[in-house]
């Protein structure tokens, strides 16, 4: 039991998984920000067209 705990603590799979999780979280934040910005710009353009038609 003690040897398996030592192996787990020496293993580098854990930190690698954490690093991948952090990178994934950052990518998701960037994508959400980009989609929000595009949506806002598209809504502004549609409002401009609507206002010019009325």
Backbone as numpy.savetxt, mean C-alpha at the origin, in Angstrom:
# Nx Ny Nz CAx CAy CAz Cx Cy Cz
13.25 -29.01 22.50 12.42 -27.81 22.50 13.29 -26.56 22.50
14.30 -26.54 23.32 15.18 -25.38 23.41 15.92 -25.17 22.09
16.33 -26.27 21.45 17.03 -26.14 20.16 16.13 -25.56 19.08
14.87 -25.95 19.08 13.96 -25.40 18.07 13.73 -23.91 18.28
13.69 -23.46 19.53 13.55 -22.03 19.82 14.80 -21.28 19.35
15.97 -21.86 19.60 17.21 -21.21 19.15 17.25 -21.11 17.63
16.83 -22.18 16.95 16.80 -22.14 15.48 15.84 -21.08 14.98
14.69 -20.97 15.64 13.70 -19.97 15.23 14.25 -18.56 15.40
14.95 -18.32 16.51 15.50 -16.99 16.74 16.64 -16.66 15.79
17.40 -17.66 15.36 18.50 -17.43 14.42 18.00 -17.36 12.98
16.85 -17.89 12.73 16.30 -17.92 11.37 16.10 -16.50 10.85
16.36 -16.31 9.57 16.18 -15.00 8.98 14.89 -14.92 8.18
14.06 -15.91 8.24 12.79 -15.87 7.52 11.84 -14.84 8.13
11.86 -14.73 9.44 10.99 -13.78 10.13 11.25 -12.34 9.73
12.48 -11.86 9.85 12.74 -10.48 9.43 12.46 -10.25 7.95
12.72 -11.23 7.13 12.44 -11.07 5.71 10.95 -10.91 5.47
10.15 -11.70 6.17 8.69 -11.59 6.03 8.22 -10.22 6.51
8.80 -9.73 7.58 8.42 -8.41 8.08 8.79 -7.33 7.07
9.96 -7.45 6.48 10.37 -6.47 5.48 9.42 -6.49 4.28
9.04 -7.67 3.82 8.10 -7.75 2.71 6.74 -7.16 3.10
6.31 -7.37 4.32 5.03 -6.82 4.77 5.08 -5.29 4.80
6.20 -4.74 5.25 6.34 -3.28 5.28 6.35 -2.72 3.87
7.08 -3.36 2.96 7.11 -2.90 1.57 5.73 -2.97 0.95
5.00 -4.06 1.21 3.65 -4.20 0.68 2.75 -3.11 1.21
2.85 -2.80 2.49 2.03 -1.74 3.08 2.33 -0.39 2.43
3.61 -0.11 2.19 3.97 1.15 1.54 3.45 1.21 0.11
3.52 0.11 -0.61 3.01 0.08 -1.97 1.50 0.31 -1.98
0.80 -0.30 -1.04 -0.65 -0.12 -0.96 -1.00 1.34 -0.67
-0.25 1.97 0.23 -0.50 3.39 0.55 -0.28 4.27 -0.67
0.79 4.01 -1.41 1.07 4.81 -2.60 -0.01 4.61 -3.65
-0.45 3.37 -3.85 -1.50 3.10 -4.83 -2.81 3.77 -4.44
-3.18 3.69 -3.17 -4.41 4.34 -2.73 -4.35 5.85 -2.90
-3.20 6.43 -2.62 -3.03 7.87 -2.79 -3.17 8.25 -4.27
-2.56 7.45 -5.14 -2.64 7.75 -6.57 -4.07 7.61 -7.08
-4.77 6.57 -6.66 -6.15 6.37 -7.11 -7.04 7.51 -6.61
-6.80 7.93 -5.38 -7.60 9.03 -4.83 -7.35 10.32 -5.62
-6.10 10.59 -5.96 -5.77 11.80 -6.71 -6.39 11.75 -8.11
-6.32 10.62 -8.75 -6.92 10.47 -10.09 -8.43 10.64 -10.01
-9.04 10.06 -8.99 -10.49 10.19 -8.82 -10.91 11.62 -8.59
-10.13 12.35 -7.79 -10.45 13.76 -7.53 -10.33 14.57 -8.81
-9.27 14.32 -9.57 -9.09 15.06 -10.83 -10.20 14.73 -11.82
-10.60 13.48 -11.89 -11.68 13.09 -12.80 -12.99 13.74 -12.37
-13.27 13.76 -11.09 -14.50 14.39 -10.59 -14.50 15.88 -10.92
-13.37 16.53 -10.78 -13.28 17.96 -11.13 -13.57 18.18 -12.61
-13.02 17.34 -13.45 -13.25 17.48 -14.90 -14.72 17.27 -15.24
-15.35 16.25 -14.64 -16.77 16.01 -14.89 -17.61 17.18 -14.42
-17.25 17.77 -13.28 -17.98 18.94 -12.80 -17.80 20.13 -13.74
-16.60 20.30 -14.28 -16.37 21.38 -15.24 -17.23 21.20 -16.49
-17.31 19.97 -16.99 -18.12 19.69 -18.17 -19.60 19.93 -17.85
-20.04 19.46 -16.68 -21.43 19.65 -16.28 -21.78 21.13 -16.18
-20.88 21.89 -15.58 -21.15 23.32 -15.42 -21.13 24.06 -16.75
-20.31 23.63 -17.68 -20.27 24.30 -18.98 -21.50 23.94 -19.83
-22.12 22.80 -19.57 -23.32 22.42 -20.31 -24.57 23.08 -19.78
-24.54 23.52 -18.54 -25.75 24.13 -17.97 -25.75 25.62 -18.06
